[in-house]
Amino acid sequence: PRFVTVESVEMTTVPIANVGVVIAYVGKEGKDVTGETFKHGNLVSRGEKGVCVEPLDPGKYPINPNTHKVVTYIPQVGRAIWRELLTHCWRAKRIGRNAKQVDDLVLKVG
């Protein structure tokens, strides 16, 4: 009988304009690093069991899906930027600006 199995899985992808929150199911018991004032849950250091305090930037990561879960979110700052960008594009189309002027607006916002 085999004591080890090897399987190939897709790399974990965090899309552009998102962050990945890592939830570890294995590791030593995590100690909360947020302090007494943070009352919304416990965040732990990397390598400990629990929700990791350091998010993942956009990209691909070799993470074992059996031991860790990655949940992607658009950060609040990102939502505000996208909202502003869409508003500028909508206004530009409404007043009949050409594509070059819309691109200039996108560059200013981004």
C-alpha angles and dihedrals in degrees: 000000000000122000094191132047124192122206131176116229133175117267115257109258125206107195124228113277090025136095127215121229111206120215112192119205094185136047136071117321107282124240116215111252098184099084133226097301096061106084102169098088142297124300120193137195122264112281095032129102114265139038110339116233092216114072124213118250120227113291143075123302132188097231124160106237090204093061104027137035123205119203116191124216137176105236117235091248089054091051091052092050092049091047091052092045093051091047091053092048092047092050091046092053091045094056092043103250117165126246094264092058091048090051090051090053091050091052092050093051097041 
